[in-house]
């Protein structure tokens, strides 16, 4: 009877240990499963945020590209075609695009948008480009002596809380030039820059007659 008692006690003890091990395994599995769920939710959240940022970046780049096609000076002399082609560019000069009268325009500063409860900050910078004179290839390091005024580099940056900023870049090109025939010089001399077409000219030495519209005549000596 004594042996049976001890055997019974041992069996109970063994069952208790097995139960505790089973509980520990279940707790570990539940904890691991919960951790995986939390990680998956965070991953999905970050993926959604990244998709929003990518959409903003691509939209900004497309708008900047449209501005370059419509009016190259807005890109080369930002923001409105009257900026300095050197000092108005670079990583410290932020711009964004805004629509006005059905057209995109460039505005100084960054743009802030709240999407799905999260604040996104977007802007782009413009850099001058130089080309290798032998190959014609774009140089990785800008050389002012080989500046290409018909090519500019656009860098779009999107930033939001909890993530590193997203950057995309692209080269834009001047694919068309504004050409006009100026036949009327009756506006007289002007030292200022004029729009095309205009009736103004830079200067004259007095030997040219511009009094008649549509013609230029040399004055007799």
Secondary structure, 3 states (H helix, E strand, C coil): CHHHHHHHHHHHHHHHHHHHHHHHHHHHHHHHHHHHHHHHHHHHHHHHHHHHHHHHHHHHHHHHHHHHHHCHHHHHCCCCCCCCCCCCCCCCCCEEEEEECCEEEEEECCEEEEECCEEEEEEEEEEEEEECCCCCCECCCCCHHHEEEEEEEEEEEEEECCCCCEEEEEEEECCCCCCCCCCCCCCEECCCCCCCCCCEECCCCCCEECCCCCCCEECCC
